[in-house]
Amino acid sequence: MAQTTKNAIRKGFLDLLEQRPLDKISVVDIADHCGVNRNTFYYYYCDIYALVREVLETELDRVLNAPPLCTSWYQLMMRVTAFMRANRRAVYHLYQSSQRDLLEREYYQVVYGAVEDLVRRTAEDLPVAETDVQSIAALYTATLVGLLQSWLHYGMKHDEEQFVERVTRLTEGTLRHALERSCGVEKA
């Protein structure tokens, strides 16, 4: 029962987020939309931003870690851009809110986790130092997040598949090369 109520609150919030900006959604709106009272909302979440954090974490994690796992930079970027396109209004309503920094922090953390997993899988046969794995994951995360924020900022106007294919073509092999360079296994 508790998980059902929590899921209903999350779904209700996402429904409202499709309709209006985050700054125009209140706890009362969410509770009314879900057919629960405010106290029920506060039983699960201390405020709307705790709900936003959980929704972002859950939804992005679901998209990024769905089978089959991403084995390339291209697959990772395509999943994120497809998610953003499919949830365009909700993403814009979050992006244009007064709490955009919250969105960016949560988004970065979830994307970092997926990128770090990709880096680790790519480095499985290499003796790469942990600090290098983390540094490379941070670099690729910042690149991915920066590209996606720019795409979002300019209205997601260009075709994401074409955009991702171009970026992938330009950066193909750089992840593996960085890992090889890290442990001195560079090919001549």
NORZIFEN-V945806 format. One record per helix or strand of 3 or more residues. SS is the DSSP state (hx for helix, st for strand). FROM is the first residue (numbers start at 1). TO is the last residue. If there is no record, write none. Layout:
ss	from	to
SS	FROM	TO
SS	FROM	TO
//
This chain:
ss	from	to
hx	2	19
hx	22	24
hx	27	34
hx	38	44
hx	48	64
hx	73	86
hx	88	95
hx	100	122
hx	130	153
hx	160	171
hx	174	182
//
